[in-house]
Amino acid sequence: MFGIHDLALFVVSGLLLNIMPGPDSLLIMTRSATQGWRAGSAAALGIGTGTFVHIVAAALGLSAILATSAAAFTVVKLAGAAYILYLAVGMLLSKRGDGVEKPLTVTPLPLRRIYAQGILTNVLNPKVALFFLAFVPQFIAANAPHKAAAFLILGAIFNINGMLWCHALALFTAQARARLKLNPAVTQWLNRATGGLFVWLGVKLALAKPH
């Protein structure tokens, strides 16, 4: 439907990416630990809103530029595959403790300001926009009749999965009543697993024939 393919692989990849620790997780964990699960959920909702902004912008941009050119869309897919392989190499070469930041000491804020903080953290991160432009088109056929719709559907699936994880993280952190830090061995295992998946995905997509 809508030219989407390998949906199960997309869901699994998205779940692994959402679980990986990063600035978004750090913000949610810190707010939950200092102000409770409501604050963590407010941050998660803000992050989800920011992600949606990136999804819509990327979908409209790809639709406007590439809707009439299957060849150009294929070029974007190949560039995205190269970027995914670049990310995979970084994950596979990462050492124990890489990418794990220490939680910050923060001043309590109203929920609406925490929500806005979550939006800005995500919207102002150019890596998020680059990720969606590189990752999502890999699961859309070059001859898809409605590329923008397919992009929005995949983006919504990714965002919903991300929100489920973020809210669970907020609740778990608040219940623990302490700032959490992932065990370095667990973080390294996640990096290796995700990196290996991305190597396979990047090679598969780079060599795949147009759908």
C-alpha positions in Angstrom: 0.0 0.0 0.0 1.3 3.5 -1.0 4.5 1.8 -2.2 5.7 0.9 1.3 7.8 -2.3 1.5 9.7 -4.2 4.2 7.4 -2.7 6.9 8.4 -5.3 9.6 12.1 -4.4 9.1 11.2 -0.7 9.4 9.4 -1.3 12.7 12.3 -3.3 14.2 14.9 -0.8 13.0 12.8 2.1 14.4 12.4 0.4 17.8 16.2 -0.2 18.1 16.8 3.4 17.2 14.4 4.7 19.8 15.9 2.5 22.5 19.4 3.8 21.8 20.4 6.4 24.5 20.8 10.0 23.3 19.8 13.6 24.1 16.1 12.9 24.0 16.4 10.0 26.4 18.6 12.1 28.7 16.1 15.0 28.8 13.2 12.6 29.6 15.1 10.8 32.3 16.4 14.0 33.9 13.0 15.6 34.1 11.3 12.4 35.3 13.9 11.9 38.0 13.8 15.5 39.2 10.1 16.4 38.8 8.2 13.1 38.4 6.7 11.2 35.5 4.4 14.0 34.4 7.4 16.2 33.7 9.1 13.3 31.8 5.9 12.7 29.8 5.7 16.4 29.0 9.2 16.3 27.6 8.3 13.1 25.6 5.3 14.8 24.1 7.4 17.8 23.1 10.0 15.5 21.5 7.2 13.7 19.6 5.8 17.0 18.4 9.3 18.0 17.2 9.7 14.7 15.4 6.4 15.2 13.6 7.6 18.6 12.4 10.6 16.9 10.8 8.4 14.2 9.3 6.0 16.6 7.6 8.8 18.9 6.4 10.8 16.0 4.9 7.7 14.4 3.4 6.6 17.7 1.7 10.2 18.4 0.6 10.7 15.0 -1.0 7.3 15.1 -2.6 7.9 18.5 -4.2 11.4 17.7 -5.5 11.2 14.1 -6.4 7.6 13.3 -7.2 8.1 13.3 -10.9 11.6 11.7 -11.0 12.1 8.1 -10.2 15.8 8.4 -11.0 16.3 11.3 -8.6 14.4 9.4 -5.9 16.8 6.5 -6.5 19.8 8.8 -6.0 18.4 9.9 -2.7 17.9 6.3 -1.6 21.5 5.4 -2.5 22.8 8.5 -0.6 20.6 7.5 2.3 22.0 3.9 2.2 25.5 5.4 2.3 24.6 7.5 5.3 23.1 4.4 7.1 26.4 2.5 6.5 28.3 5.5 7.9 26.1 5.4 11.1 26.6 1.6 11.3 30.4 1.9 11.2 30.3 4.5 14.0 28.2 2.1 16.1 30.3 -0.9 15.5 33.5 1.0 16.3 32.1 2.7 19.4 33.8 1.8 22.7 32.2 1.1 26.0 30.7 4.3 27.5 30.6 6.1 24.2 27.5 8.3 23.7 26.4 8.0 27.4 26.2 11.4 28.9 26.0 12.2 32.6 22.6 13.5 33.6 22.4 17.3 34.1 21.3 19.1 37.2 18.3 21.1 36.1 16.0 23.7 37.6 12.3 22.6 38.0 10.1 24.1 35.2 6.3 24.2 34.5 5.1 21.4 32.3 4.3 23.7 29.4 8.0 24.9 29.4 9.2 21.4 29.6 7.0 20.5 26.6 8.5 23.5 24.7 12.0 22.4 25.7 11.3 19.0 24.2 10.1 20.5 20.9 13.2 22.7 20.6 15.6 19.9 21.5 14.2 17.9 18.6 13.3 20.6 16.0 16.7 22.4 16.3 18.7 19.2 15.8 19.6 19.0 12.1 20.7 15.3 12.6 17.0 14.4 13.1 16.1 15.9 9.7 19.0 14.2 8.0 18.0 10.9 9.6 14.5 11.0 8.2 15.6 12.0 4.8 18.1 9.1 4.7 16.2 6.4 6.5 12.5 6.6 5.6 12.9 6.7 1.8 14.6 3.3 1.9 11.2 1.7 2.6 9.4 3.5 -0.2 9.4 2.2 -3.8 10.9 4.5 -6.4 7.6 4.2 -8.4 5.3 4.7 -5.4 2.3 6.7 -6.6 2.0 8.7 -3.4 5.5 9.2 -1.9 4.5 11.9 0.5 1.6 9.8 2.0 3.9 6.8 2.3 6.5 9.0 4.1 3.9 10.4 6.5 2.6 6.9 7.3 6.1 5.5 8.0 6.9 8.6 10.0 3.8 8.3 12.1 4.6 4.6 12.8 8.1 5.6 13.9 6.9 8.4 16.0 4.2 6.4 17.8 6.7 3.7 18.6 9.0 6.3 19.9 6.4 7.9 22.1 5.5 4.5 23.6 9.1 4.0 24.5 9.6 7.6 25.8 6.6 7.4 28.1 7.7 4.1 29.4 11.1 5.5 30.1 9.6 8.5 31.9 7.5 6.3 34.1 10.3 3.8 34.9 12.7 6.7 35.7 10.2 8.4 38.0 9.6 5.1 39.8 13.3 4.5 40.3 13.5 8.0 41.9 17.1 8.4 40.7 18.8 9.5 37.6 19.5 6.3 35.6 22.6 5.5 33.7 22.7 2.6 31.3 25.2 -0.1 32.1 28.1 0.5 29.6 28.0 -3.2 28.6 24.3 -2.8 27.7 25.0 0.4 25.7 27.8 -1.3 23.8 25.7 -4.3 23.0 22.9 -2.0 21.7 25.5 -0.2 19.5 26.8 -3.5 18.1 23.3 -4.9 17.4 22.0 -1.7 15.8 25.3 -1.3 13.8 25.1 -4.8 12.5 21.5 -4.4 11.5 22.4 -1.1 9.7 25.2 -2.7 7.8 22.9 -5.4 6.5 20.2 -2.8 5.7 22.5 -0.4 4.0 24.1 -3.1 1.7 20.7 -4.6 1.0 19.2 -1.3 0.0 22.2 -0.2 -2.0 22.1 -3.4 -4.1 18.3 -3.7 -4.4 16.6 -3.4 -7.7 13.9 -0.7 -8.0 10.5 -1.9 -6.9 
